[in-house]
């Protein structure tokens, strides 16, 4: 049983990939907040039983992760560090007993593949789990219900348009409500409402917003979004021509960036 729990610790820690090192690490890390499911796993060439695989899920929150086996947390709030300067990216995790787990990772859409070595061994040299290698290969996928976490009422903390910060006072009457496939936005003077869709397979995740009533009726606004705990960041292209590629605005462009907090 001890060995099984140690393997699950490594499994959870192996997930913490594709997160940039340096000052932007916290921003990058927030992309992975949420719940993930295990699709497949193999250790030293031996596949994990499918009935066990489907009971394992991983919850990422505030730079820590918890591994669940069924409803039991077998690895709780484990912190991690990564190195994005290496190819492939690597991580070194420290277990509660002081041993280290080293791994390599690749992220493709919302599917994450990780490969880790046995405790206190060097980094894997390939994404495989051959008999005698000591490597553990895991594949995770973001849970389908992740979109539901955006639903609710959001109020802005700050906002900027075309590189200019908007006065905080002007945001106090704003409120965004996301419910199922519909949105409702009000700013104290007028209301805007319509439909929205989200693609969680993209990095960053994308939103398509189509107005049905109000000032944006008949328009489709392309956006990117990022959820971190009770904070939601959305960058919109008000010009309706192209989707933003990063969470920032510049003078002269029609990008609109808002940081919301769940109400």
C-alpha positions as CSV (number, residue, x, y, z in Angstrom):
1,X,0.0,0.0,0.0
2,X,2.9,2.4,0.8
3,X,4.4,1.8,-2.6
4,X,1.0,2.4,-4.3
5,X,0.5,5.7,-2.5
6,X,4.1,6.8,-3.5
7,X,3.2,6.0,-7.1
8,X,0.1,8.2,-6.8
9,X,2.1,11.0,-5.3
10,X,4.4,10.8,-8.3
11,X,1.4,10.6,-10.6
12,X,0.0,13.9,-9.3
13,X,3.3,15.6,-9.3
14,X,4.0,14.5,-12.8
15,X,1.0,16.5,-14.0
16,X,2.5,19.8,-13.1
17,X,4.0,20.5,-16.5
18,X,3.9,23.1,-19.2
19,X,4.3,25.9,-16.7
20,X,6.9,28.5,-17.4
21,X,9.6,29.2,-14.9
22,X,10.5,32.8,-13.8
23,X,8.3,35.7,-12.9
24,X,5.5,34.6,-15.2
25,X,5.2,31.2,-13.6
26,X,2.2,32.1,-11.4
27,X,0.3,33.4,-14.4
28,X,1.1,30.3,-16.5
29,X,0.2,28.1,-13.6
30,X,-3.3,29.5,-13.3
31,X,-4.1,28.0,-16.7
32,X,-4.0,24.6,-15.1
33,X,-6.2,25.3,-12.2
34,X,-9.2,22.9,-12.2
35,X,-10.0,19.2,-12.2
36,X,-8.2,16.7,-14.5
37,X,-8.9,13.0,-15.2
38,X,-6.4,10.3,-15.8
39,X,-6.8,8.6,-19.2
40,X,-4.0,6.0,-19.0
41,X,-1.0,5.1,-16.9
42,X,1.9,2.7,-17.0
43,X,4.9,2.0,-14.7
44,X,8.0,0.1,-15.7
45,X,6.1,-1.3,-18.7
46,X,3.0,-2.4,-16.8
47,X,-0.3,-0.8,-17.6
48,X,-2.5,0.4,-14.7
49,X,-5.8,-1.4,-14.6
50,X,-8.6,0.5,-16.4
51,X,-10.9,0.2,-13.3
52,X,-8.2,2.0,-11.3
53,X,-7.5,4.6,-13.9
54,X,-11.0,5.8,-14.0
55,X,-11.1,6.5,-10.2
56,X,-8.2,8.9,-10.3
57,X,-8.5,12.6,-10.7
58,X,-6.3,15.5,-10.0
59,X,-7.2,19.0,-8.6
60,X,-4.9,21.9,-9.3
61,X,-5.4,25.0,-7.1
62,X,-3.1,27.9,-6.1
63,X,0.1,26.3,-7.2
64,X,-0.6,23.0,-5.4
65,X,-2.2,19.7,-6.5
66,X,-4.2,17.0,-4.8
67,X,-4.6,13.5,-6.1
68,X,-7.9,11.7,-5.4
69,X,-8.4,7.9,-5.6
70,X,-12.1,7.8,-5.6
71,X,-13.2,10.2,-2.9
72,X,-10.0,9.8,-0.9
73,X,-7.2,12.4,-1.2
74,X,-4.0,10.3,-1.3
75,X,-1.7,13.2,-2.0
76,X,-2.9,16.5,-0.6
77,X,-1.8,20.0,-1.7
78,X,1.6,19.1,-3.0
79,X,3.7,22.1,-4.2
80,X,5.9,21.8,-7.2
81,X,8.6,23.6,-9.3
82,X,9.4,23.4,-13.0
83,X,12.0,24.4,-15.5
84,X,10.7,25.6,-18.8
85,X,14.1,26.4,-20.2
86,X,14.8,22.7,-20.9
87,X,13.5,20.7,-23.9
88,X,11.3,18.9,-23.0
89,X,10.3,20.9,-19.9
90,X,11.2,19.3,-16.6
91,X,10.1,19.2,-13.0
92,X,11.6,18.2,-9.7
93,X,9.1,17.3,-7.0
94,X,9.8,16.6,-3.4
95,X,7.7,14.0,-1.6
96,X,6.8,14.3,2.1
97,X,9.6,11.9,3.0
98,X,12.2,14.1,1.3
99,X,12.7,12.0,-1.8
100,X,12.6,13.7,-5.2
101,X,10.7,12.8,-8.4
102,X,12.0,14.1,-11.7
103,X,10.0,14.2,-14.9
104,X,9.5,15.5,-18.5
105,X,6.3,16.8,-20.0
106,X,4.4,17.8,-23.2
107,X,1.1,19.6,-23.5
108,X,-1.1,19.2,-26.6
109,X,-4.3,21.1,-26.4
110,X,-5.9,20.0,-23.1
111,X,-4.1,16.6,-23.1
112,X,-1.0,16.4,-20.9
113,X,1.6,13.6,-21.2
114,X,4.1,13.2,-18.4
115,X,6.9,10.7,-17.8
116,X,8.7,10.5,-14.4
117,X,11.6,8.4,-13.1
118,X,11.6,6.4,-9.9
119,X,12.3,8.3,-6.7
120,X,15.8,9.9,-6.5
121,X,16.6,8.9,-10.1
122,X,17.7,11.1,-13.0
123,X,15.3,12.6,-15.6
124,X,13.6,10.2,-18.1
125,X,15.2,10.4,-21.6
126,X,12.0,9.7,-23.5
127,X,8.2,9.5,-23.2
128,X,7.9,5.8,-22.6
129,X,7.5,3.2,-19.9
130,X,9.6,0.2,-21.0
131,X,10.1,-2.8,-18.7
132,X,13.2,-2.2,-16.6
133,X,13.3,1.6,-17.3
134,X,11.7,2.5,-14.0
135,X,9.7,5.2,-15.9
136,X,6.0,6.0,-15.2
137,X,4.1,7.4,-18.2
138,X,0.8,9.2,-17.6
139,X,-1.8,10.9,-19.8
140,X,-4.3,13.4,-18.4
141,X,-7.2,15.3,-19.9
142,X,-9.1,18.3,-18.5
143,X,-12.5,17.3,-17.2
144,X,-15.4,18.1,-19.5
145,X,-17.3,20.0,-16.7
146,X,-14.5,22.6,-16.5
147,X,-16.6,25.0,-18.5
148,X,-19.2,25.0,-15.7
149,X,-16.8,26.7,-13.4
150,X,-17.1,29.9,-15.4
151,X,-20.9,30.1,-14.7
152,X,-21.9,32.7,-12.1
153,X,-21.8,36.4,-11.4
154,X,-18.6,38.3,-12.0
155,X,-17.7,41.9,-11.1
156,X,-14.6,43.7,-12.5
157,X,-11.5,44.4,-10.4
158,X,-9.7,46.4,-13.1
159,X,-9.9,46.9,-16.8
160,X,-8.0,48.5,-19.7
161,X,-8.8,49.4,-23.2
162,X,-6.2,50.1,-25.9
163,X,-3.4,50.3,-23.3
164,X,-5.3,52.7,-21.1
165,X,-6.4,51.8,-17.6
166,X,-10.1,52.6,-16.9
167,X,-10.9,54.4,-13.7
168,X,-11.9,52.0,-10.9
169,X,-14.9,54.1,-10.0
170,X,-16.4,53.6,-13.5
171,X,-16.4,49.8,-13.0
172,X,-18.5,49.7,-9.8
173,X,-21.8,49.4,-11.7
174,X,-20.5,46.6,-14.0
175,X,-21.7,43.1,-13.7
176,X,-21.2,40.0,-15.9
177,X,-23.5,37.0,-15.5
178,X,-22.6,33.7,-17.3
179,X,-25.3,31.1,-17.3
180,X,-25.2,27.9,-19.4
181,X,-24.8,29.2,-22.9
182,X,-26.0,32.8,-22.2
183,X,-24.4,36.0,-20.9
184,X,-25.8,39.2,-19.5
185,X,-23.7,42.3,-19.0
186,X,-24.8,45.6,-17.4
187,X,-22.9,48.8,-16.7
188,X,-25.5,50.8,-14.9
189,X,-26.7,52.5,-18.1
190,X,-27.5,49.7,-20.6
191,X,-27.5,46.0,-20.8
192,X,-25.9,43.7,-23.3
193,X,-26.9,40.0,-23.7
194,X,-26.4,37.1,-25.9
195,X,-24.7,33.7,-26.2
196,X,-21.2,32.4,-25.5
197,X,-19.2,29.3,-26.3
198,X,-15.9,28.2,-25.0
199,X,-13.1,25.9,-26.3
200,X,-11.1,24.4,-23.5
201,X,-8.8,22.5,-25.9
202,X,-7.0,25.7,-26.8
203,X,-4.2,27.4,-24.8
204,X,-5.2,29.9,-23.7
205,X,-8.9,28.9,-23.7
206,X,-11.0,30.8,-26.1
207,X,-14.5,32.3,-26.0
208,X,-16.8,33.4,-28.9
209,X,-19.4,35.9,-27.7
210,X,-22.4,36.7,-29.9
211,X,-24.8,39.6,-29.0
212,X,-28.5,39.1,-29.4
213,X,-29.8,42.2,-27.5
214,X,-28.2,45.6,-26.8
215,X,-25.3,47.5,-28.3
216,X,-23.5,44.3,-29.6
217,X,-26.6,42.8,-31.2
218,X,-25.6,40.8,-34.3
219,X,-21.9,41.1,-33.5
220,X,-19.5,38.3,-32.6
221,X,-16.6,39.2,-30.4
222,X,-13.6,36.9,-30.2
223,X,-11.8,36.5,-26.8
224,X,-9.4,34.5,-24.7
225,X,-10.0,33.7,-21.0
226,X,-8.2,32.4,-18.0
227,X,-9.7,31.1,-14.8
228,X,-7.8,31.1,-11.5
229,X,-9.8,30.2,-8.4
230,X,-12.4,33.0,-8.1
231,X,-10.7,35.3,-10.6
232,X,-11.6,35.4,-14.3
233,X,-9.5,37.2,-16.9
234,X,-11.0,37.9,-20.3
235,X,-9.3,39.7,-23.2
236,X,-11.8,40.8,-26.0
237,X,-11.1,42.0,-29.5
238,X,-13.8,44.7,-29.8
239,X,-12.9,45.1,-33.5
240,X,-14.3,41.7,-34.2
241,X,-11.5,40.9,-36.7
242,X,-9.1,38.6,-34.9
243,X,-8.7,36.8,-31.6
244,X,-6.2,38.2,-29.0
245,X,-3.1,36.1,-28.5
246,X,-2.1,37.4,-25.1
247,X,-3.6,39.0,-22.0
248,X,-2.6,42.6,-22.7
249,X,-3.6,45.7,-24.7
250,X,-1.6,48.3,-26.5
251,X,-2.3,51.9,-27.6
252,X,-4.2,52.0,-30.9
253,X,-5.6,48.4,-30.8
254,X,-9.2,47.5,-30.1
255,X,-8.4,45.0,-27.3
256,X,-10.2,45.2,-24.1
257,X,-8.9,43.4,-21.0
258,X,-10.9,42.8,-17.9
259,X,-10.0,41.1,-14.6
260,X,-13.2,39.8,-12.9
261,X,-13.8,38.5,-9.4
262,X,-16.6,36.1,-8.6
263,X,-19.4,37.8,-6.7
